[in-house]
Amino acid sequence: MVQAVIYIDEHINRILNVVKAKYGLKDKSEAISLVVREYGDDILEPELRPEYVAKLKKIEREGKSKTYKNFAEFRKEIENA
């Protein structure tokens, strides 16, 4: 575990206190970890598994996918189905 001294303003301190209370955490370091984990999932784009990439390529080769010029064309097709 890494220890760090951080400086936060009062607003962020209040947010951490709310997160800490809402999730029943022991201290603010757990609140920071929770917030960073949640936010990190949005920032970090996970790599696709090789078998999934192979599956996508197979679908493209077999012609099971369709390309649309715009969203209106796509909408028209799904509404007529």
C-alpha positions in Angstrom: 0.0 0.0 0.0 1.2 3.5 -0.9 0.8 6.4 1.5 0.4 9.9 0.3 -0.2 13.3 1.7 -2.8 15.1 -0.3 -4.2 18.6 -0.1 -7.9 19.0 -0.8 -10.3 21.9 -0.6 -13.3 22.1 1.7 -15.8 21.1 -1.0 -13.9 17.9 -1.9 -13.6 17.2 1.9 -17.4 17.4 2.2 -17.9 15.1 -0.7 -15.5 12.5 0.7 -17.3 12.7 4.0 -20.6 12.0 2.3 -19.1 9.1 0.3 -17.6 7.8 3.6 -21.0 8.0 5.4 -23.1 6.7 2.5 -21.0 3.5 2.1 -20.1 3.0 5.7 -16.4 3.3 5.1 -13.8 3.6 7.9 -11.9 6.6 6.7 -11.4 9.0 3.9 -8.7 6.9 2.2 -11.3 4.2 1.6 -13.7 6.9 0.2 -10.9 8.1 -2.1 -10.3 4.5 -3.2 -13.9 4.0 -3.9 -14.3 7.2 -6.0 -11.2 6.5 -8.0 -12.2 2.9 -8.7 -15.6 4.1 -9.9 -14.2 6.9 -12.0 -11.3 4.8 -13.2 -13.6 2.3 -14.9 -14.9 5.2 -17.0 -11.5 6.5 -17.9 -9.6 3.4 -18.6 -10.8 1.6 -21.7 -10.5 -2.1 -21.1 -8.7 -4.2 -23.8 -10.8 -6.6 -25.8 -10.1 -10.2 -25.3 -8.5 -11.7 -28.4 -11.3 -14.3 -28.8 -13.9 -11.5 -28.9 -11.9 -9.6 -31.5 -11.7 -12.8 -33.6 -15.5 -13.2 -33.2 -16.1 -9.7 -34.4 -13.9 -10.2 -37.4 -15.7 -13.4 -38.3 -19.1 -11.6 -38.2 -17.8 -8.9 -40.5 -16.4 -11.5 -43.0 -19.6 -13.5 -43.0 -21.7 -10.4 -43.8 -23.9 -10.6 -40.7 -23.4 -7.0 -40.0 -24.8 -4.0 -41.8 -23.6 -0.5 -42.2 -25.9 2.6 -42.2 -25.3 6.0 -43.7 -27.0 7.7 -40.8 -29.1 7.2 -37.7 -32.3 7.9 -39.5 -31.7 5.0 -41.9 -31.1 2.7 -39.0 -34.2 3.9 -37.2 -36.3 3.4 -40.3 -35.2 -0.2 -40.6 -35.8 -1.1 -37.0 -39.2 0.6 -36.9 -40.3 -1.4 -40.0 -39.1 -4.7 -38.6 
